[in-house]
């Protein structure tokens, strides 16, 4: 059986946390496309090269996700060498690079093809920035998450604190606004709400409240 849920939204809007819980609730496969672009940024950082050589490396890179108690582990395989990159792709260095890398035409072409292939494997919930508009335009259910920049920065700050890292709130908010501008203004697959997506402003909502809203919509679509 095929059933596709597309979840889009900017950084810190809550889409990742909730998508993982929805996947667990319904038994969907969870696919984090943002992690795939972060993997590309990590590869760019790890293997400095010109654009053409970088794209060739990506063409010969296998990416895979494995279930884990905390969500997912991510691995890349380049020329037969398997490397786990679950944590390293969340570092500030990769975060600073991912916006520019994800805006590259050939990067998006390759990742979109990989994402479409993964989505064909049963019931999935896929989250990112262009899922409902580009990757899965025919998804059964689409959601678009938003939240105030300050709220999103607070969430990011809390995430860093759990890792023992203190990051000023103002810095995080500036980073978020800069990434928003890059994502929404790029020519290739910009961040925007699909016309048929349900918009969810998660500012002030609990995770349980968001899950309840999403579940009602998913249940409605599964009955039709």
C-alpha positions in Angstrom: 0.0 0.0 0.0 1.2 3.5 -0.9 0.5 6.5 1.3 2.6 9.7 1.2 2.7 12.5 3.8 4.6 15.6 2.8 5.8 18.0 5.5 7.5 21.3 4.6 8.7 24.2 6.6 11.6 26.3 7.7 14.3 25.4 10.2 13.0 25.1 13.8 9.3 25.0 12.9 9.0 21.6 14.5 8.5 19.4 11.5 11.3 16.9 12.3 10.2 16.2 15.9 6.6 15.8 14.9 7.2 13.8 11.7 9.2 11.2 13.7 6.3 10.8 16.1 3.7 10.5 13.4 5.9 7.9 11.6 6.0 5.9 14.9 2.2 6.3 15.4 1.2 5.0 12.0 4.2 2.8 11.1 5.3 5.1 8.3 8.8 5.2 7.1 10.3 8.5 8.1 12.5 10.3 5.6 14.5 13.4 6.6 15.5 15.1 3.3 17.2 17.9 5.2 19.7 15.3 6.5 20.4 14.4 2.9 21.3 17.9 2.0 23.4 18.2 5.2 25.2 15.0 4.0 26.0 16.8 0.7 27.3 19.8 2.7 29.5 17.5 4.8 30.9 15.8 1.7 31.7 19.2 0.2 33.5 20.2 3.4 35.3 16.8 3.6 36.4 16.7 0.0 37.1 20.2 -1.2 36.9 20.4 -5.0 35.4 22.2 -8.0 31.7 22.0 -8.6 31.9 19.3 -11.3 34.1 17.0 -9.2 31.8 17.5 -6.2 28.8 16.4 -8.3 30.7 13.3 -9.5 31.4 12.4 -5.9 27.7 12.8 -5.0 26.7 10.6 -8.0 28.9 7.8 -6.6 27.7 8.2 -3.0 25.1 5.9 -1.5 23.0 7.3 1.4 21.0 5.3 3.8 19.0 5.6 7.0 18.8 3.0 9.7 16.2 3.1 12.6 17.4 4.0 16.0 15.8 4.6 19.4 16.4 8.3 19.1 15.1 8.5 15.5 17.5 7.5 12.7 21.1 7.0 12.0 22.5 8.1 8.7 25.3 6.6 6.7 27.1 7.4 3.5 29.2 5.1 1.4 31.8 6.6 -0.9 34.0 4.2 -3.0 33.1 1.3 -0.6 33.9 3.2 2.5 31.0 3.3 5.0 30.8 6.2 7.4 28.1 7.2 9.9 27.4 10.9 9.8 24.4 11.1 12.1 25.9 13.7 14.5 28.5 15.4 12.4 26.0 16.7 9.9 24.3 18.7 12.7 27.5 20.7 13.6 27.6 24.5 13.1 30.2 24.0 10.3 27.8 21.9 8.2 24.9 24.1 9.1 26.7 27.2 7.8 27.4 25.5 4.5 24.1 23.6 3.8 22.1 26.6 2.5 24.6 27.3 -0.3 25.1 23.6 -1.2 21.3 22.8 -1.3 20.8 25.7 -3.7 23.0 24.1 -6.4 21.0 22.8 -9.3 22.7 19.5 -9.7 22.6 18.8 -6.0 18.9 19.3 -6.0 18.5 17.2 -9.1 20.4 14.2 -7.6 18.7 14.5 -4.2 15.2 14.8 -5.6 15.7 11.7 -7.7 16.9 9.8 -4.6 14.0 11.1 -2.5 11.4 10.1 -5.1 12.9 6.6 -5.2 12.7 6.2 -1.5 9.1 7.5 -1.3 8.0 4.7 -3.7 8.7 2.1 -1.0 5.4 1.9 0.8 3.9 4.4 3.4 6.1 7.3 4.1 6.3 10.7 5.8 8.9 12.9 4.2 9.9 16.2 5.6 11.9 19.0 4.0 11.5 22.3 2.2 10.2 21.3 -1.2 8.4 18.0 -0.6 4.8 19.1 -1.3 5.8 21.3 -4.3 8.6 19.4 -6.1 9.4 15.9 -4.6 5.9 14.6 -3.9 3.5 17.0 -5.6 0.9 14.2 -5.6 1.3 13.3 -1.9 -1.9 12.2 -0.1 -1.5 14.7 2.7 0.6 17.9 2.8 1.5 20.1 5.7 3.4 23.3 5.9 4.8 24.3 9.3 5.6 27.8 10.4 6.6 29.4 13.7 7.9 32.8 14.8 11.7 33.3 14.3 12.1 33.8 18.1 10.3 30.6 18.9 12.3 28.7 16.4 15.6 30.1 17.7 14.6 29.1 21.3 14.0 25.5 20.0 17.4 25.4 18.4 19.0 26.8 21.5 17.4 24.1 23.6 18.7 21.4 21.2 22.2 22.7 21.5 22.0 22.8 25.3 21.2 19.1 25.4 24.5 18.6 23.7 26.3 20.8 26.2 26.7 23.7 23.8 25.7 27.3 24.6 24.7 29.4 21.6 23.3 33.0 22.0 19.7 33.3 21.1 20.3 36.4 18.9 22.9 34.5 16.9 20.5 31.6 16.3 17.7 33.9 15.3 20.0 35.7 12.8 21.1 32.4 11.4 17.5 31.3 11.0 16.5 34.5 9.2 19.5 34.2 6.9 18.6 30.6 6.0 14.9 31.6 5.5 16.0 34.2 2.9 18.3 31.8 1.1 15.6 29.0 1.0 12.7 31.2 -0.1 14.6 33.2 -2.7 16.6 30.5 -4.5 15.6 29.8 -8.1 15.8 26.1 -7.7 12.9 24.6 -5.6 12.3 27.5 -3.2 10.7 27.0 0.2 7.0 27.7 -0.2 3.7 26.3 0.8 1.9 24.0 -1.7 -1.5 25.3 -2.6 -3.2 22.2 -1.1 -1.1 22.0 2.0 -2.5 22.4 5.5 -0.7 25.3 7.2 0.3 24.8 10.9 1.7 27.7 13.0 3.3 25.7 15.8 4.1 28.8 17.9 2.7 28.1 21.3 1.4 24.7 20.4 2.5 21.5 22.2 3.7 18.5 20.3 0.6 16.6 21.3 -1.6 19.4 19.9 0.3 19.4 16.6 0.1 15.6 16.4 -3.7 15.7 17.0 -4.2 18.2 14.2 -2.1 16.1 11.8 -3.6 12.8 12.8 -7.1 14.1 12.1 -6.1 15.1 8.6 -4.2 11.9 7.9 -7.2 9.8 9.2 -9.6 11.8 7.0 -7.5 11.2 3.9 -7.0 7.5 4.6 -10.7 7.0 4.8 -11.3 8.5 1.4 
